[in-house]
Amino acid sequence: MRVWPGPRFFQELLRKIFLDLTPLRPAVLPADLQRDLNDLRGFRHVFRHGYGIDLDIERLQRLVTRWRDASPNVQRALSLLSTGRDSVPPRSRPWCVSA
C-alpha cells in the first residue's frame, strides 16, 4: 500500500497511518488523534496555498490548543511504535533494508 505524490498526498498519508495492518504493522497512531491531525493538515494546506486570505484567529487558537493537548499523545504513540518495531522479526519488517 503506497502513497503516491499528488494533490491528496498528505490526506492519503494521514489516512493510512491510522490503519491497523497486522501482522505487517499496527496503526502508527491511535484513532482518537485522527481528527486533531486532520485539522492540522487542513491548516497547513490553507496556510501554504491560501494567499491573500484572512485567517480566523479564534479557529487558529482552538487548533493550537487542541494540538498542544494532542502533541504528547502523538509523541507517546510514535515512541511506542518505534520500540514495538524492535520486537518484530526482521523478515516481517519490509521497512528495513537488509545489509
C-alpha positions, 0 to 999 in steps of 0.5 A: 500500500503506497502513497503516491505524490499528488494533490491528496498526498498528505490526506492519503498519508494521514489516512493510512497511518491510522490503519491497523495492518497486522501482522505487517504493522499496527496503526502508527497512531491511535484513532482518537488523534485522527481528527486533531491531525486532520485539522492540522493538515487542513491548516497547513494546506490553507496556510501554504496555498491560501494567499491573500486570505484572512485567517480566523484567529479564534479557529487558529487558537482552538487548533493550537490548543487542541494540538498542544493537548494532542502533541504528547499523545502523538509523541507517546504513540510514535515512541511506542511504535518505534520500540514495538518495531524492535520486537518484530522479526526482521523478515516481517519488517519490509521497512528495513533494508537488509545489509 
